[in-house]
Structures are given as C-alpha cells and as structure tokens.
Amino acid sequence: MYRSHTNGELRIEHINQQVTLCGWVQKSRDLGGLTFVDTRDRYGITQVVFNMDDNADLCKQARSLGREFVIQVEGKVAERSNKNKNILTGEIEIIAEKLTVLNASKTPPFTIEDETDGGEELRMKYRYLDLRRNPVQKNIRLRHQIGLATRNYMNSLNFLEIETPYLIKSTPEGARDFVVPSRMNEGQFYALPQSPQTFKQLLMVSGYDRYFQIVKCFRDEDLRADRQPEFTQIDCEMAFVDQEDILNTFEGLIRNLFKEIKGIDLPKVDRMTFDDAMKYYGCDKPDLRFGMKFNDLNEVTKNKGFKIFDEAEAVIGICAEGAAQFTRKQLDALTDFVKKPQVGAKGLVYVKCNEDGSFKSSVDKFYSQEDLAEWAKTCNAKAGDLLLVLSGNLDATRKQMNELRLHMGNLLELRDPNVFKALWVVDFPLLEWDEETNRFHAMHHPFTSPKAEYFDKLETAPGEVKANAYDMVINGVEIGGGSIRIHDKQIQKRMFDLLGFTEEEANEQFGFLMNAFEYGAPPHGGIAFGFDRICSIFGGSESIRDFIAFPKNNSGRDVMIDAPAKIDQEQLDELFLSVKEPIV
Amino acid sequence: MYRSHTNGELRIEHINQQVTLCGWVQKSRDLGGLTFVDTRDRYGITQVVFNMDDNADLCKQARSLGREFVIQVEGKVAERSNKNKNILTGEIEIIAEKLTVLNASKTPPFTIEDETDGGEELRMKYRYLDLRRNPVQKNIRLRHQIGLATRNYMNSLNFLEIETPYLIKSTPEGARDFVVPSRMNEGQFYALPQSPQTFKQLLMVSGYDRYFQIVKCFRDEDLRADRQPEFTQIDCEMAFVDQEDILNTFEGLIRNLFKEIKGIDLPKVDRMTFDDAMKYYGCDKPDLRFGMKFNDLNEVTKNKGFKIFDEAEAVIGICAEGAAQFTRKQLDALTDFVKKPQVGAKGLVYVKCNEDGSFKSSVDKFYSQEDLAEWAKTCNAKAGDLLLVLSGNLDATRKQMNELRLHMGNLLELRDPNVFKALWVVDFPLLEWDEETNRFHAMHHPFTSPKAEYFDKLETAPGEVKANAYDMVINGVEIGGGSIRIHDKQIQKRMFDLLGFTEEEANEQFGFLMNAFEYGAPPHGGIAFGFDRICSIFGGSESIRDFIAFPKNNSGRDVMIDAPAKIDQEQLDELFLSVKEPIV
C-alpha cells in the first residue's frame, strides 16, 4: 500500500494520527522557515507542511518539488491554525516526516486548475492532463453515476442487459457505416453498428421481453459541432407493449435519474403532438423552460395594405414579456439576427406594447392602434411586452421564428441550465418526402409502425400517415427517441416498398429480420437515449465532448494518439486491399 | 398493456382472478372436450384450458394454434385438479374466455425445448429461435447478473467505469488488429482495440486512481474452437498500488461474485509461482480440483539399465489414487492417449501399487520391487494407486504430463463443474524467447514491469527476469491476468528496446504514452478478466459461445445475418479503397 488515506479523507478527528498520502503537487509555497505543499488526488487536496527548523534536509527536498510531481508523504495529522473552509480537509494539515518522489513531472503545457490557461487544441493533445482538472473529473464521475443508476433501475424493472455484436453487416444507410475488412473472409467487410436496432428486435422475437444495453454506436459522417463518430446509447426494447407503456416506463427511468443523481423531483412529463410542436414552437424539440408560444397572426394582419404580410403564407408572432423597453439598438440587433444567413428571414416586425396602453410598431404606417391591439390580444400580450413578428412561407417562417424564440430566451435569461423541463413529442409522421432523391424517407427508421388508424392512407396518402413514434426532449434537446415497431412481415415488406427498396434489396439487407417475423414475433417497441447527451444535460453543459474521456475532434481525429493513421502495405495485403492513389 | 401477468407469476392465491396472459404456444393437447394450451414466456409456462362445452368456437380456435404462435389469452385463474410440481404455476390453470392470435408462426426448424433436435449450424442460422430455449435464456440472464454484480461491487470500492474509445490506432501487434478505413481522412485507418491497455494507463496518469470497464475487445486472428473475434473484458486499473493490493482487490471481486451469484463462499485464493505451476502441473493454469502433482523421478529411475529413462532430461510421475485396478485395456487406452499427435509422447510407463504391497509395472524387466517401492514413495503412492510415468525433454514431458493428468482427472471424475478452485499464478517471466523471430517477446505485454530485484538482469540475462505479472485461474481456466505496469519513461524505453522496437517505432506507436509518463505518472497496475469466460465458468459450461447472444462461428462469420459480406464499389470509392482481384 502506497497510502493510508486519500487527500480528501482527513478531518479534525484524525489529529495526531500517523498517515501516508500520495498525490500530485498542486502548488507549493516557500515561506522561508516553512514550506507548504498542497497534494492533490481525485478525492481532494491536503496541505503538507515542511519545517526548516525541524528537518532542514526534508524541507529543502520539498522546495525542489515542481508542479504535478507525484509524491508520497509520511507524517502526522495536525490541526491548522488558519482553517480553509473551501476544502474538505481544510481543518487539518500534515506535518511531514518523510517525502518520496514517486515520479517527477515536466512543467505541464497548461495549468491544472478549474479555469485553465490551455486552449481547446492543446488540451485535446494532452487530454491525459486535461482529465486531471476538477471540472472534467466531475463530468466523468457523473457519467459513471448515471450509467450505474440506469443499470440498477432497469434491472429493478426486470430488464436484462444483453450485448449485441459490434461486427455486423452494412445496411442501406450504408453510406454512413464504418466498415471493417475481414482477413479471414477475403474481400468481405463487417460494418460497425449505427445502432443495435435489428438485434434488439430479434431479441424480442426471442422472447427476452425487456432488453436494454448501454452501448457504443458508430456513424461515419461529417461531424457537426457536437457529434462524435462513436457515441453511446441507452438502447431499450420491450415486447407486449403499446406506446403508452413505453412512455410510462422510460419517463420512469428519466425521473429516477433526476431524483437519484440530482435530487430533483421531475414532474410528470408533458406530451405534445409533433403537429403542435411545429405549430407552437416551430421545431420538434421545443424548449419549454419558457413560453413565447407562436401565435397565428394571419387573420389580424391581412388586408391592411401591408403587401409583405398580405402575400405571406404565414404571419407568426411571439410575445416577449416585459421586453417593451428594448432600445432601438437592441431591436436592430434582433433584425440583424433574423437576417443572418443561418436564420434567413428577410426582416422583422416588432410591436412595443407601451405601459400607457399605446403601441409602437415598425409598421405603424399600415396598422392602426386598434389593429395592433388586435395583434396584442391574439398574442396574449400585456402592457410592457414586445411582439416580434415574422412572415413568409410556413415552414421557413416557423424555422426562423424558432431561432428567434430561442435567441430571445437567451437574451431574457429564460434558459436556466438548473431548470429542467421534459416533454414527450408524439405522433410523428411516418415518412418525410425528400426533394433531392424524390422519394419518401423513414422519419424515424424503416421498422417504425404506422398508427393502425392510418393503415389505409399508406396506399392513398403516405405522407399523411402518423407513426407510433416519440421523442423525449429536455430543455430543447432531444435526448431520446423511439417507436412501436412493425412485427408483421407483410407490413414490413410494404414499408420497404414505400421507401424504394426492391424486394431483392430488402431481402438481402433485412431478410433475417423478415424471416424472424414469420416465427412468432410479438408486438414490440423501444427507445434509444443519447447517453452522452443525457450526461451533458445533467452536467449543465452544452457540449457532449466534455463528458467523454477521450473524444475526437471535428474531423473525427484523436489528436492525442494521432488516429486515424496510415497502415503498412503488409497489413493492407493481408486484407486484400489497396489504397487508391489520390488524383493530383 | 397486452397482459396483466407473466406466465411465471400466477399462484394458488390468484384463483378466481380475471387475467390476461401473452406468450408463445409451447404445446397444445386436444383431448376432445378439452384443449390444453401451454403458453410460454421468459418467466415460465402457464396452462390454459379451452372447454368445448362452454364455448365451442373458442375451443376450435384454440385447436388451430400451432407451435410458437404468439397469443393473448383472457380468462379466469382456476385451481388445477392434477397439479404439476415441476413448474412454478403448476397449481393453477387459466379457463380461457378470449383468445387473440398476435402473430402466427411457421413450424420452427427445430424444437424449442431444453434438449433440442437442432444441430449447431441450424441453431446458429436461426439464433433468434435458439435464444428462446430455456438453457440459453438462463445463460443470457446469468451474464446480465454477473455484469451488474461486477459493476455494483466495483462501484462500492470507488472504482469509476470510464468508456475508452473504440476507434483507435493500429499497434505493433497490428497483424491482429481489425482496421477501420476513415472516409473523412483519406487513406487512413482506425483500429479496433485489442484491449484498452494504453487508455487505462493514461487514466492512471490522469489521476482516476480506480478505473474499470466492461468492454468489447477485438482480435482478427484464426479462431480456435473457443475464441471469438469480438469478446468482452472486465478491464481494471489502479494507481498507488503494488501487486499485493491488486491481488486482494480482485480476489475480492471474484469471491463476491461467487457469493452473490452462486451463493458459494470461495475460500481465500491460493497462490503459486509460475515456476511451481510448471514444475508440479506442467502448465501455467493448473486445475486444482484434484491432486496428481508431478513428481521428479529422475533420481530413483536412473542407472538401472533402462536406456529411455537414462537418456531423458526429465522423468516425471503422477499418482492416480485408487486406479491400480485399471485393466490392461484401460492402460492401453492411456498409452494410445499419450501417443496421440496432439499430446506427442513416445510411450507410457505405469506401475500398479497392488493391495498386497507388491508392484506390477510395464518396466519390470529393468526395475526391482525395491526400485518400484522407491518410485511409489517419491510419488506418495499407497496400495491401490497407479503410477504413470513419462520421460524425455523437460518442457515437452511437462506438457505431455499435463495432458495426461487432466485426462486422468476426467476419467476418475475429479473435475466436478460444481466445485470451484481458484488460484493466483504469480511471478511470470517478463520475456519469452521466440525461436521463429529470434528475439524476445513480452510474455504479458510491453508495459509490464520487471520485478525491482531483477532490474540488473535486464541487461545481463533478460530471459531470467521475473515480472510483477499474475493470472487468476479457476478450475484450470485462465479467467484473468494482469501486471504492475512500468511508469517510468526510461524503463519503458529499455523495454521497447529489448523487444526489438527501434526508437522511431516506439515513438510512433507509443509516443503519447511515453510523453504522458513525463508529466507525473503514478505507480499503477491492473488486470483484465475474460467476461465471456467468467460467465461460462459460472454457468458450468466449457463453451463461451453459449453465453453470447449472437456469437460468430469458427470462421468469424455471423451466419444469421450473413456477415461479413461484400460492399458496393460506391462505398469502396468513398473510402479510397479497392479490393484486389484474387490470384487465380
């Protein structure tokens, strides 16, 4: 044993005990006669004192310690004269009697402090040093706790964690599959799973009934800011259930996690249809920490001579409470915001609802005080509020207004990371039309069941068919989604057909699943949660990368180990592969 | 909700309750007026009764059910007249009132029974049906339980489960790496980890102190009978520990698992040096459920005119208790056994220690009764025992005798799968000489620390250096192994040098680790357990495949989904790859 206690363990009741501590030198202060060294480990920080009068050699040795040296200290616990209430061990210190340097350290390229001076790139290259910092350790610990709590909760409900294979077969969404050449099967490839979808469905066919798995998934795609080529899911499936059972079960999981990890009693999770989410928030993952619901102003704005509104498919207004005092400059900034190419509106109309009951708008030329009063009424605005109005094509206007609403939420500080609003979005469309490829795509995936009452429309109006599909959204972030699955071979065939698979393609890719459906497949459904995402929500951060021990950068590279990398010709030969010469 | 209860749930106290059950038709018996249907789910089997007199239509519907149909039954719980004590619900039955077929089933290609009529190949192709069988479900449930118990135990000791990346860099043992071409990084490859070794060491450098992970690992190699290209490890690492701490901690884990999962109090785990294991059992993973230790007969067999022994480097005997009554035929079979090419001995000498105190041997021509009495004394044999003696080159003879000893253990039924003998094998050599490549290989891996007292020998006699390396062996199976690691850059460099790495190669492959060692690396060590292997030991089976939901066959193929498979040229193009034409 290198140590008798950790650096977070010693208290006033340990005084006079002989102890041995190990840790990293956080800092040392040389006060002439006394040298203080703070030693750190993941449990805390303890102050060690070296006294020149007592032992000059030892004190000199202590003076030579640099930051991040790994040391072992033997000594006696003593009460501190000036106690430090900010740390757990702040009432005591160690009077050093022996010091061993277990390993020296070069000066680290950035400070190992809560607020470091290291930039993102440097910290990623030396991730093993970044991981020493307290905020990062807190995140990694949180992730461990959420994982364990999830497993114990699922187990308490009789779910079995079952490992599904990582070396599987490439699927039609194959363009995003990572593939793995096989040495033993010449010219053939495995694929890494984008999700264990088909396997968990097979487990339902096998009668496992309640399955879950915390599992890595893989997607080889251009990485948006907060995506990773490998990510972790809490993947779940149940048999003999309908949508209601799934929503209740997994709402239970999320509420249990909030209770156990954060001590928060999350209320019953509200539900909203996809159509309502689009209508009132312009997106399928509304942030419900604040209001500012969309209001349809079509009726009250038309035919007053304002051509832009008259010609618009949609005129949508939101009411920002208490924002009537926004200055000209602030309003201009809002206009600039909506005109940014990422948002794409042509302009912004505002109406200030003044305290005296009058209105001031950017379209006073066209609308009377009475007209604007009608707008305000439609938007439930009161004196002191600010109306913001966008118009144009319905889909585009909703999208723009969603951006503006979130922006206003930020400006008015209505998006508190310590407040949690969860929501089920339900009744998603089964299909979405893809203009590029001119065919339907599955909105969720090809295994999602249409709602029974829409079966007829599969033939006549597939675009209108609603699915038994649902997402869980917390604070405007989709943390999970799932569906009731098709368990009937004929419906599954029809679905592949709608999605433009030939029968041959469907059989080649998913024949095993459709065959399985012929041997007594039970009704089933499930959900997959983004584990990285749940961790980041619980940790109050926007970035999943902060919750992954060794993340990749936006180009999918691990800059610490320098991967991916070239491999030997010999290795390629064994795989029957050659890398094409780049075209110069 | 499709059901009110499972098929394993109803008891005598539920009588007269209205219930709804779902499940698969295990079997149905038509007794004219009554039809009995056994419905099955993973919780059990319940008998459902259809009465022709009560409801002829319903009864006829029941008669049309086939094996493995998925049904939903509503009815009332009633007491059975002839109770079945073999099943949990054997005291009751359901008087059916309504029957819904949730899905039909074709006749399955093999019976879904504990003892099935399906061969291995068929069961693998229809793995989703094989997984319905009770013995397989039991294994999958056991695996879930062991995983959860491991996680909770490790958590109770302050270990954090930390996920390490799956997309890493190819290493020098690269020939066995699965590689993954990157679309975003032209001509470059990731590798799938053979173990998270370097990452867990970095986590120690990062101060995480106690890490574990239940994690998939990958190895692209010719598969021996019981290997899988993807397998699962319980991977663990600790800092500020010596070998003793690690042995105690993980002995604790294994004993806790035995207690919690099997209700067995495993005694303190014995320890044996590698040298002793080789000397007394001829292998580094002795099965200690039985004795038959090796005895060195060199001294008592030499110079009596038996040329074979006189010229042998080693003469080794074992004593099979009570086996003196072996017949001529049985002894011939033993000789045949040792002469099999897989064992490779030239012949077998036996000595029967007769009940009357006399000896009968196959070499009576050369040895007197007094000589043979000396052998028996050396082997601690008593009247009624059988001595078996092999001779030749030391290493070969040990190997052969190990095979013979295990064979005798089987014959004498000394290897009870319900008895568990755990053992730490310690003090492994650091290096082993490889005749083929004419250089040293790391016996464990290149990060294993030599024992401090052997540091000098690293230069003078590397082959004699012992390492701080250890294996845990249960019933002759290695279930885990690990070592104290090198945490000093200079020693690590020297180690790479001994293993024939150039400095450039070492830096390219492991520069990040050696750099990390310069920033305050603590002393650390760890272990990795084969999770599939632990499950199979606990389940009393020899095959890990029985404990994997979707295993691959000996060619690394998943015959159910038919992977690996060819991929599109388009997909290859995106990866800048071409598959070479096979040479005809």
Interface residues (C-beta under 8 A of the other chain):
Chain A: M1 Y2 R3 C22 W24 R40 D41 R42 E68 F69 V70 L102 N103 A104 S105 K106 P108 Y126 R127 Y128 L129 L131 R132 Q137 I140 R141 R143 H144 G147 L148 R151 N152 N155 L160 E161 I162 E163 T164 P165 Y166 L167 I168 K169 S170 G174 A175 D177 F178 V179 V180 P181 S182 R183 M184 N185 E186 G187 Q188 F189 Y190 A191 L192 T198 F199 L202 L203 V205 S206 G207 Y208 D209 K216 F218 D220 D222 L223 P229 E230 T232 F240 V241 D242 E244 D245 H487 D488 F512 A516 F517 E518 Y519 G520 A521 P522 P523 I548 A549 F550 K552 S555 G556 R557 D558 M560 I561 D562 A563 P564 A565 K566 I567 D568 Q571 E574 L575 F576 L577 S578 V579 K580 P582
Chain B: M1 Y2 R3 C22 W24 R40 D41 R42 E68 F69 V70 L102 N103 A104 S105 K106 P108 Y126 R127 Y128 L129 L131 R132 Q137 I140 R141 R143 H144 G147 L148 R151 N152 N155 L160 E161 I162 E163 T164 P165 Y166 L167 I168 K169 S170 G174 A175 D177 F178 V179 V180 P181 S182 R183 M184 N185 E186 G187 Q188 F189 Y190 A191 L192 T198 F199 L202 L203 V205 S206 G207 Y208 D209 K216 F218 D220 D222 L223 P229 E230 T232 F240 V241 D242 E244 D245 H487 D488 F512 A516 F517 E518 Y519 G520 A521 P522 P523 I548 A549 F550 K552 S555 G556 R557 D558 M560 I561 D562 A563 P564 A565 K566 I567 D568 Q571 E574 L575 F576 L577 S578 V579 K580 P582
